[in-house]
Amino acid sequence: MTPAAPVSAHRDQLGARAATIVFLAFALAYFLSALARAVTATLSPTLSAEFSLTAGDLGLLAGGYFFGFALTQLPMGKWLDQHGPRRVVLGFLSLAVVGCMAFAMAESFGGLLVARVLIGMGVSACLMAPLTGYRRWLAPAAQLRANSWMLMTGSFGMVAATLPVQWLMPFLGWRGLFWVLAGLVAVAMAGIAWRVPAWRHEAHDAGQAPVEEGYGIVWRNAYFRQMVPLGLVNHGGMVAIQTLWAGPWMVKVAGYTPAQAAGGLFAINLVMLLSFWVWGMVNPRLARQGFTPEALIGWGLPLSLLLLAAIVVMGPAAGWPMLALYCASCTVASQAQPAVALALPSAVAGRALSAYNLAIFAGVFVMQWALGLMIDGLRWLGWDEVAGFRGAFAVFGLCSVVAYGVFWRAWRRQPASTSR
């Protein structure tokens, strides 16, 4: 693991009031991106009835967001470093506006899918853009707080995509919801254009040697490689469970009704929201006391492994409270994201963050798919449905232990480099 790169020139850092306004401008956009990501689950019965969608169609429609999201990550990282958060996120959000309007006007499954991909592409910079800016605009402890609170706004969006959307459906309909969403994205764009600072080319102005182009500097960084298994498996798997498999577990294993499962998902997202709020509150104090992100992950993440094992052992007795505790305990892994940016020069923060984010979302896709394949495979071998779910979750737990072990070994072999 390499030591953290020095923070960029202090003249770039924002005062408290300016930083708060910039955070709020970005937070609205990220809230809307999370709402757009999760809303298809709430709308799935309506869309299935209107367009005669199969389960495979719904899975593809949900995956279209992640496909569009993944398409943009690597080029977006370079553009963030070159052109800055404001220009890049405004360009991408214009695609999101078009995607929301196209979804509202769609008359076929193909139209819905194309619109969904456009939305995924359009909101793909909503977290990476502010985190790239925070790398230069905020002190390290404040970056950790801002990262946690950005994720908290994402949890707000996930919560808003459940029961609140259901409450609005009788008044707006699903098409009206997407017209409103397009208008709100345009409002978020106006706030970002008005309040987010322009980007200064750091290496040139500071008289430094030009920073290497491309992603080689990121891939070769030992700290980045150390964190990638956690992003792929532990973080990505938690999101896969939160956004997909928690619901089926509650219905098919714990015996919930669909309405009870919807309430359970609402509660899980509320717990996640509170978890990220707490991290934002305590991170600056922990940083001042010398607790590094690696130490927090190293000593905190085993709790999630124990809770996942408990869920497998408890089986039908493990309802939404156990799933919520598991997801909340995994939030310690989110400390890796701003830490990756701090471990590299600020001139490559966009590439570092986008590459790590790509690892997380690749993990979400792989874990969502792999858990389903394992459940089906175990059913094919003669296991009942409850046993299939428990077996698949157990295999995922073993993978999580291995990923954590890779991180632990790399961290403990170079303890001196954990200082920031």
C-alpha positions in Angstrom: 0.0 0.0 0.0 1.3 3.4 -0.8 1.0 6.4 1.5 -1.6 9.1 0.8 -0.7 11.7 -1.7 -0.3 15.2 -0.4 -3.4 17.4 -0.4 -3.5 20.0 -3.2 -2.9 23.6 -2.7 -4.9 25.2 0.1 -6.1 28.0 -2.2 -8.5 25.5 -3.8 -10.1 24.6 -0.5 -13.6 26.1 0.2 -14.8 27.8 3.3 -17.5 26.2 5.4 -20.4 28.1 3.8 -19.3 27.7 0.2 -18.6 24.0 0.9 -22.1 23.5 2.3 -23.8 25.1 -0.7 -21.7 23.1 -3.1 -22.5 19.9 -1.2 -26.3 20.6 -1.3 -26.2 21.3 -5.1 -24.5 18.0 -5.7 -26.6 16.2 -3.1 -29.9 17.0 -4.9 -28.5 15.4 -8.1 -27.3 12.3 -6.3 -30.6 12.0 -4.5 -32.4 12.0 -7.9 -29.9 9.5 -9.3 -30.6 7.0 -6.5 -34.4 7.5 -6.9 -34.1 6.8 -10.6 -32.0 3.7 -9.9 -34.5 2.2 -7.4 -37.9 3.4 -8.8 -38.3 0.5 -11.3 -38.7 -2.0 -8.5 -41.7 0.0 -7.2 -43.2 0.5 -10.6 -42.6 -3.1 -11.8 -46.2 -4.3 -11.2 -47.6 -1.4 -13.2 -45.0 -1.6 -16.0 -45.5 -5.4 -16.2 -49.2 -5.1 -16.6 -49.1 -2.3 -19.2 -46.3 -3.7 -21.3 -46.8 -7.5 -20.6 -43.3 -7.8 -19.3 -41.8 -11.1 -18.2 -39.5 -11.5 -15.2 -36.6 -11.5 -17.7 -37.8 -8.2 -19.2 -37.9 -6.7 -15.8 -34.4 -7.9 -14.9 -33.1 -6.5 -18.2 -34.9 -3.2 -17.6 -33.4 -2.8 -14.2 -30.0 -3.8 -15.5 -30.2 -1.2 -18.3 -29.5 1.5 -15.7 -26.3 -0.3 -14.6 -25.3 -1.0 -18.2 -25.5 2.7 -19.0 -23.7 3.6 -15.8 -20.8 1.2 -16.4 -20.4 2.4 -20.0 -19.3 5.8 -18.9 -17.1 5.2 -15.9 -13.6 5.0 -17.4 -14.0 7.8 -19.9 -15.8 9.9 -17.3 -12.8 9.6 -14.9 -10.5 11.2 -17.5 -12.9 13.9 -18.3 -13.4 14.8 -14.6 -9.6 15.2 -14.2 -9.4 17.3 -17.4 -12.5 19.4 -17.3 -13.6 19.3 -13.7 -16.8 18.2 -11.9 -19.1 21.1 -13.0 -18.7 20.7 -16.8 -18.8 16.9 -16.7 -21.8 16.5 -14.5 -23.8 19.1 -16.4 -23.1 17.3 -19.7 -24.1 14.0 -18.3 -27.2 15.2 -16.5 -28.5 16.6 -19.8 -28.6 13.0 -20.9 -30.6 12.1 -17.8 -33.2 14.7 -18.6 -33.6 13.3 -22.1 -33.7 9.8 -20.7 -36.5 10.7 -18.2 -38.6 12.3 -20.9 -38.1 9.4 -23.2 -39.1 7.0 -20.4 -42.3 9.0 -19.8 -43.2 8.9 -23.5 -42.2 5.2 -24.2 -44.7 3.1 -25.9 -42.8 -0.2 -26.0 -40.4 -2.3 -23.9 -37.6 -1.3 -26.3 -38.4 2.4 -25.7 -38.3 1.8 -22.0 -35.0 0.0 -22.2 -33.3 2.7 -24.3 -34.5 5.4 -22.0 -33.3 3.4 -19.0 -29.8 3.1 -20.4 -29.8 6.9 -21.1 -30.8 7.6 -17.5 -28.0 5.3 -16.2 -25.5 7.1 -18.4 -26.8 10.5 -17.5 -26.6 10.1 -13.7 -23.3 8.2 -13.7 -21.3 11.3 -12.7 -23.6 12.3 -9.8 -21.3 10.7 -7.1 -18.0 10.7 -8.9 -18.1 14.4 -9.8 -18.6 15.7 -6.3 -16.0 13.3 -4.8 -13.5 14.4 -7.4 -14.1 18.0 -6.4 -14.0 17.3 -2.7 -10.5 15.8 -3.1 -9.3 19.3 -3.9 -11.9 21.5 -2.2 -12.0 19.9 1.2 -9.6 18.8 3.9 -9.1 15.0 4.2 -11.4 14.6 7.3 -14.1 16.7 5.7 -13.8 14.5 2.6 -14.7 11.4 4.6 -17.7 13.2 6.1 -18.8 14.5 2.7 -18.5 11.0 1.2 -20.7 9.5 3.9 -23.3 12.2 3.7 -23.4 11.9 -0.1 -24.2 8.2 0.4 -26.8 9.2 2.9 -28.5 11.4 0.3 -28.5 8.3 -1.9 -30.2 6.4 0.8 -32.8 9.2 0.9 -33.4 8.6 -2.8 -33.8 4.8 -2.2 -36.3 5.5 0.5 -38.2 8.0 -1.7 -38.4 5.4 -4.4 -40.5 3.0 -2.2 -43.6 4.1 -0.3 -43.5 7.8 -1.3 -43.6 6.8 -5.0 -46.5 4.5 -4.3 -48.4 7.4 -2.6 -47.8 9.6 -5.6 -48.8 7.1 -8.3 -52.6 7.7 -8.0 -52.1 11.4 -8.6 -49.3 11.5 -11.2 -49.2 8.0 -12.8 -45.8 6.5 -13.7 -45.4 8.8 -16.8 -46.1 11.9 -14.7 -43.5 10.8 -12.2 -40.8 10.7 -14.9 -41.8 14.1 -16.2 -41.5 15.5 -12.6 -38.1 13.7 -12.3 -36.9 15.3 -15.5 -37.9 18.7 -14.2 -36.1 18.1 -10.9 -32.9 17.0 -12.7 -33.0 20.3 -14.6 -33.3 22.2 -11.3 -30.3 20.3 -9.9 -28.4 21.2 -13.0 -29.2 24.9 -12.5 -27.9 24.7 -8.9 -24.7 23.1 -9.9 -24.1 25.6 -12.8 -24.7 28.4 -10.3 -22.7 27.4 -7.3 -20.0 24.8 -8.1 -16.5 26.3 -8.7 -14.7 26.3 -12.0 -11.8 23.8 -12.3 -8.2 24.8 -12.2 -5.5 22.7 -14.0 -3.5 21.9 -10.9 -0.3 20.5 -12.3 0.2 23.4 -14.7 -0.5 26.1 -12.2 1.6 24.6 -9.4 4.6 24.2 -11.7 4.5 20.4 -11.2 5.5 17.8 -13.8 2.6 16.6 -15.9 0.6 13.7 -14.4 0.6 10.4 -16.3 -2.4 10.1 -18.7 -4.6 7.1 -18.7 -5.4 4.6 -15.9 -1.9 3.0 -15.5 -1.1 5.2 -12.5 -4.3 3.9 -10.9 -4.0 0.2 -11.7 -0.3 0.2 -10.5 -1.2 1.8 -7.1 -0.9 -0.8 -4.4 -3.5 0.9 -2.2 -6.0 0.8 -5.0 -5.4 -2.9 -5.7 -5.7 -3.6 -1.9 -9.2 -2.1 -1.8 -10.6 -3.5 -5.1 -11.6 -6.9 -3.6 -13.6 -5.2 -0.9 -15.4 -3.1 -3.6 -16.1 -6.0 -5.8 -17.3 -8.5 -3.3 -18.1 -7.0 0.1 -19.5 -3.6 -1.0 -20.9 -4.8 -4.3 -22.5 -7.8 -2.7 -24.1 -5.7 0.1 -25.7 -3.4 -2.6 -26.9 -6.5 -4.5 -28.7 -7.8 -1.4 -30.0 -4.4 -0.4 -31.4 -3.6 -3.9 -32.5 -7.0 -5.1 -32.2 -10.1 -2.9 -33.4 -8.7 0.5 -37.0 -8.7 -0.9 -37.0 -12.3 -2.2 -35.3 -13.5 1.0 -38.1 -11.9 3.1 -40.9 -13.4 0.9 -39.5 -16.8 0.1 -37.4 -17.6 3.2 -38.8 -15.5 6.1 -42.5 -15.9 4.9 -43.3 -12.2 4.5 -46.2 -11.1 2.4 -45.3 -8.8 -0.5 -46.6 -5.8 1.5 -44.6 -6.8 4.5 -41.5 -7.1 2.4 -42.1 -3.6 1.0 -42.2 -2.3 4.5 -39.1 -4.2 5.3 -37.2 -2.7 2.4 -38.4 0.7 3.5 -37.0 0.0 7.0 -33.7 -1.3 5.6 -33.2 1.8 3.5 -33.9 4.0 6.6 -31.3 2.1 8.6 -28.8 2.6 5.8 -29.6 6.3 5.7 -29.0 6.6 9.5 -25.8 4.6 9.2 -24.3 7.0 6.6 -25.4 10.0 8.7 -23.6 8.6 11.7 -20.4 8.0 9.7 -20.5 11.6 8.5 -20.8 12.8 12.1 -18.0 10.7 13.5 -15.5 10.6 10.6 -13.8 13.9 11.3 -13.3 13.1 15.0 -12.0 9.6 14.2 -9.5 11.1 11.7 -8.3 13.6 14.3 -7.7 10.7 16.7 -5.6 8.8 14.2 -8.1 6.2 13.0 -7.4 5.5 9.3 -10.0 4.1 6.8 -8.0 0.9 6.6 -8.1 0.4 10.4 -11.8 1.1 10.5 -12.4 -1.4 7.7 -9.9 -3.9 9.1 -11.5 -4.1 12.5 -15.1 -3.2 11.6 -15.9 -5.3 8.6 -15.7 -8.7 10.4 -19.0 -7.8 12.1 -20.7 -8.0 8.7 -19.3 -11.4 8.1 -20.6 -12.6 11.5 -24.1 -11.2 10.8 -24.2 -12.8 7.3 -23.3 -16.1 8.9 -26.1 -15.6 11.4 -28.6 -14.9 8.6 -27.7 -18.1 6.9 -27.9 -20.1 10.2 -31.2 -18.5 11.3 -32.9 -19.0 7.9 -36.6 -18.2 8.2 -36.1 -16.5 11.5 -33.9 -13.9 9.8 -36.2 -11.1 8.8 -35.7 -7.4 7.9 -33.9 -6.5 11.2 -31.1 -9.0 10.5 -30.8 -7.9 6.9 -30.7 -4.2 8.0 -28.0 -4.9 10.6 -26.0 -6.7 7.9 -26.3 -3.9 5.4 -25.5 -1.3 8.0 -22.4 -3.1 9.2 -21.1 -3.2 5.6 -21.2 0.6 5.4 -17.7 0.6 6.9 -16.5 -0.5 3.5 -17.6 2.8 2.1 -14.6 4.4 3.8 -12.5 2.9 1.0 -13.9 5.2 -1.7 -12.6 8.6 -0.5 -9.4 6.9 0.8 -8.6 5.7 -2.7 -8.8 9.3 -3.9 -6.5 10.4 -1.1 -3.9 7.7 -1.9 -3.3 9.2 -5.3 -2.5 12.7 -6.5 -5.5 15.0 -6.7 -4.9 15.4 -10.5 -6.0 11.7 -10.9 -8.8 11.7 -8.4 -11.5 11.4 -11.1 -9.8 8.3 -12.6 -9.2 6.7 -9.2 -12.7 7.2 -8.0 -14.3 6.2 -11.3 -12.2 3.0 -11.5 -13.1 2.1 -7.9 -16.8 2.8 -8.6 -16.6 0.6 -11.6 -15.4 -2.2 -9.4 -18.3 -1.7 -7.0 -20.9 -1.7 -9.7 -19.3 -4.6 -11.5 -19.6 -6.4 -8.1 -23.3 -5.4 -7.8 -24.0 -6.9 -11.3 -22.0 -10.1 -10.7 -23.4 -10.7 -7.2 -27.0 -10.1 -8.3 -26.6 -12.5 -11.2 -24.4 -15.1 -9.3 -26.8 -15.3 -6.3 -29.7 -16.0 -8.7 -27.7 -18.6 -10.6 -26.7 -20.3 -7.3 -30.2 -20.4 -6.1 -31.5 -21.9 -9.3 -28.5 -24.4 -9.4 -29.2 -25.6 -5.9 -32.9 -26.0 -6.7 -31.9 -28.1 -9.8 -29.8 -30.3 -7.5 -32.9 -31.0 -5.4 -32.6 -28.5 -2.6 -35.9 -26.7 -1.5 -36.2 -23.0 -2.0 -35.3 -22.0 1.5 -32.2 -24.2 1.5 -31.3 -22.8 -2.0 -31.3 -19.2 -0.6 -29.4 -20.2 2.5 -26.8 -22.1 0.4 -26.3 -19.2 -2.0 -25.9 -16.7 0.8 -23.4 -19.0 2.5 -21.3 -19.2 -0.7 -21.4 -15.4 -1.0 -20.3 -15.2 2.7 -17.3 -17.4 1.9 -16.4 -15.1 -1.0 -16.7 -12.1 1.3 -14.3 -13.8 3.8 -11.7 -14.4 1.1 -12.0 -10.8 -0.2 -11.6 -9.5 3.4 -8.6 -11.8 3.8 -6.9 -10.4 0.7 -7.4 -6.9 2.1 -6.2 -7.9 5.6 -3.0 -9.5 4.3 -2.0 -6.5 2.2 -2.8 -4.1 5.1 -1.0 -5.9 7.8 2.1 -6.6 5.6 2.7 -2.8 5.3 1.4 -1.3 8.5 3.7 1.7 8.4 2.1 3.0 5.2 -1.4 3.3 6.7 -0.5 6.8 8.1 -2.1 9.6 6.3 
